[in-house]
């Protein structure tokens, strides 16, 4: 790969070729890898927002692995985030 754009286009092409369920597992896997790295940081370096999202990620895993009842918990978790002070659109001075 010569450029970031070429790599991005290749990944985009491969993801579009996957069934939606596989894309969900891929996305959950990427999020899990990032979460695991964050959880491995010293406690003082762990961001409260990131740590608060662990239960939501667990529900995402349950959903993508076949538990259709997990999606109501995922929707609730996303809604709680949108209504929280962490959501960028809800910060002072931002529209929305």
MIVOTOR-888561 format. One record per residue (C-alpha): x, y, z; residue number from 1. Coordinates in steps of 0.5 Angstrom, whole numbers, plus 500, padded with zeros to 3 digits. Layout:
! MIVOTOR-888561
{xx=X | yy=Y | zz=Z | pos=NUM}
...
! end
This chain:
! MIVOTOR-888561
{xx=500 | yy=500 | zz=500 | pos=1}
{xx=503 | yy=507 | zz=498 | pos=2}
{xx=498 | yy=511 | zz=502 | pos=3}
{xx=493 | yy=511 | zz=507 | pos=4}
{xx=487 | yy=513 | zz=502 | pos=5}
{xx=489 | yy=506 | zz=498 | pos=6}
{xx=489 | yy=502 | zz=505 | pos=7}
{xx=482 | yy=506 | zz=507 | pos=8}
{xx=479 | yy=504 | zz=500 | pos=9}
{xx=481 | yy=497 | zz=501 | pos=10}
{xx=479 | yy=496 | zz=508 | pos=11}
{xx=472 | yy=500 | zz=506 | pos=12}
{xx=472 | yy=495 | zz=500 | pos=13}
{xx=473 | yy=489 | zz=504 | pos=14}
{xx=468 | yy=491 | zz=509 | pos=15}
{xx=462 | yy=492 | zz=504 | pos=16}
{xx=463 | yy=485 | zz=501 | pos=17}
{xx=462 | yy=482 | zz=508 | pos=18}
{xx=455 | yy=480 | zz=511 | pos=19}
{xx=452 | yy=485 | zz=516 | pos=20}
{xx=453 | yy=480 | zz=521 | pos=21}
{xx=460 | yy=479 | zz=520 | pos=22}
{xx=461 | yy=487 | zz=520 | pos=23}
{xx=458 | yy=487 | zz=527 | pos=24}
{xx=463 | yy=482 | zz=529 | pos=25}
{xx=469 | yy=486 | zz=526 | pos=26}
{xx=467 | yy=492 | zz=529 | pos=27}
{xx=466 | yy=489 | zz=536 | pos=28}
{xx=473 | yy=486 | zz=535 | pos=29}
{xx=476 | yy=493 | zz=534 | pos=30}
{xx=472 | yy=496 | zz=540 | pos=31}
{xx=474 | yy=490 | zz=544 | pos=32}
{xx=482 | yy=491 | zz=542 | pos=33}
{xx=481 | yy=499 | zz=544 | pos=34}
{xx=478 | yy=497 | zz=550 | pos=35}
{xx=482 | yy=492 | zz=553 | pos=36}
{xx=488 | yy=497 | zz=552 | pos=37}
{xx=485 | yy=502 | zz=556 | pos=38}
{xx=483 | yy=497 | zz=561 | pos=39}
{xx=490 | yy=495 | zz=562 | pos=40}
{xx=493 | yy=502 | zz=563 | pos=41}
{xx=494 | yy=504 | zz=570 | pos=42}
{xx=488 | yy=506 | zz=574 | pos=43}
{xx=489 | yy=514 | zz=574 | pos=44}
{xx=490 | yy=514 | zz=567 | pos=45}
{xx=483 | yy=510 | zz=565 | pos=46}
{xx=478 | yy=515 | zz=562 | pos=47}
{xx=472 | yy=515 | zz=566 | pos=48}
{xx=468 | yy=515 | zz=560 | pos=49}
{xx=471 | yy=510 | zz=557 | pos=50}
{xx=471 | yy=505 | zz=563 | pos=51}
{xx=463 | yy=507 | zz=563 | pos=52}
{xx=462 | yy=504 | zz=556 | pos=53}
{xx=465 | yy=497 | zz=558 | pos=54}
{xx=458 | yy=494 | zz=560 | pos=55}
{xx=455 | yy=497 | zz=553 | pos=56}
{xx=461 | yy=493 | zz=549 | pos=57}
{xx=459 | yy=487 | zz=553 | pos=58}
{xx=452 | yy=488 | zz=550 | pos=59}
{xx=454 | yy=489 | zz=543 | pos=60}
{xx=458 | yy=483 | zz=544 | pos=61}
{xx=452 | yy=479 | zz=546 | pos=62}
{xx=448 | yy=482 | zz=540 | pos=63}
{xx=453 | yy=481 | zz=535 | pos=64}
{xx=454 | yy=473 | zz=537 | pos=65}
{xx=446 | yy=472 | zz=537 | pos=66}
{xx=443 | yy=474 | zz=543 | pos=67}
{xx=437 | yy=479 | zz=540 | pos=68}
{xx=435 | yy=481 | zz=547 | pos=69}
{xx=441 | yy=485 | zz=548 | pos=70}
{xx=439 | yy=490 | zz=543 | pos=71}
{xx=435 | yy=493 | zz=547 | pos=72}
{xx=440 | yy=494 | zz=552 | pos=73}
{xx=445 | yy=497 | zz=547 | pos=74}
{xx=439 | yy=502 | zz=545 | pos=75}
{xx=439 | yy=504 | zz=552 | pos=76}
{xx=446 | yy=505 | zz=553 | pos=77}
{xx=447 | yy=509 | zz=547 | pos=78}
{xx=441 | yy=513 | zz=549 | pos=79}
{xx=444 | yy=514 | zz=556 | pos=80}
{xx=451 | yy=516 | zz=552 | pos=81}
{xx=447 | yy=521 | zz=548 | pos=82}
{xx=444 | yy=524 | zz=554 | pos=83}
{xx=450 | yy=525 | zz=558 | pos=84}
{xx=455 | yy=530 | zz=559 | pos=85}
{xx=460 | yy=526 | zz=555 | pos=86}
{xx=456 | yy=527 | zz=548 | pos=87}
{xx=460 | yy=532 | zz=544 | pos=88}
{xx=453 | yy=535 | zz=541 | pos=89}
{xx=451 | yy=536 | zz=548 | pos=90}
{xx=457 | yy=540 | zz=550 | pos=91}
{xx=456 | yy=548 | zz=552 | pos=92}
{xx=457 | yy=552 | zz=546 | pos=93}
{xx=455 | yy=546 | zz=541 | pos=94}
{xx=449 | yy=546 | zz=537 | pos=95}
{xx=444 | yy=540 | zz=538 | pos=96}
! end
